[in-house]
């Protein structure tokens, strides 16, 4: 090969490399990404405000999804956190998970007397070699990290609900009871924080959130008190990475809500992400997994609710639910909105 030809090839290679670096991988180009956060249920409207305070100032999606669901953990009336209904033995137990854009993740399950399980989950992610801590060990870790051990006393609402539940001591969750019991009310009433029902009936007290920041990175979080009056020790999908929450920064982020056992059966959140990887829209991907659950459950599907929300790398979002009645909240530069989810049956 002649020197001139060899020199031309070398220079061409340098030109291509230079173009790739300056034109495609320059970090300044991803700063044009428009941030967005979505979260489950109408309680997500307030939670998204907390997340948006971070995102609108150029903060990370990880910080946003932690701060956002902490708002809900603080709202006793919302029943995510220590104000929630207890298990059948009268104890409030909490689960939470968090995941960032680099597959770092942490979770806690069966955690008692700690106000912000989502923040403990983040500490597990950042300060331990583990992904999940549970029960007494999770509580010990939280205390060692400076979290306060709260009172075991139930909130007044939870105590009343528990006493009513004890009259029959049956576990028959009612679909979508998280939503307002005034379906024909005005918008401001309909989409208020969930109302606890006097007869003790309650279903899944969960908020899941996923966000995309201006740097083009995704993160997600999920926090829950689990199913009210559950068996002692029961853990649902929310703290399980790949079931209740999954983030793949090349594709998208997904969280689930509803009957956790059935989300776990199909590794729900990761399954939705994989459908998006194949080119499906967020809504189409959610629908495919919900329909799979419907086929598995057959006639039993009438008695459960399962819902997914998804956000892809482009900032496109969508959802799908097994039954009517699910909604999710969206916050972006265009403002705040509550979207009714499409559903299967």
Buried (B, 14 or more C-beta within 10 A) or exposed (E): EEEEEEEEEEEEEEEEEEEEEEEEEEEEEEEEBEBBBBBBBBBBBBBBBBBBBBBBEEBBBBBBBBBBBBBBBBBBEBBBBBBBBBBBEBEBBBBBBBBBBEEBBBBBBBBBBBBBBBBBBBBBBEEEEEBBBBBEBBBEBBBEBEBEEEEEEBBEBBBBBBEBBEEEEEEEBEBBBBBBEEEEEEEEEBBBBBBBBEEBBBBBBBBBBBBBBBBBBBBBBBBBBBBBBBEEEBBBBBBBBBBBBBBBBEBBBBBBBBBBBBBBBBBBBBBBBBBBBEEBBBBBBBBBBBEBBBEEBEEEBEEBBBBBBBBBBEBBBBBBBBBBBBBBBBBBEEEBEBBEBBBBE
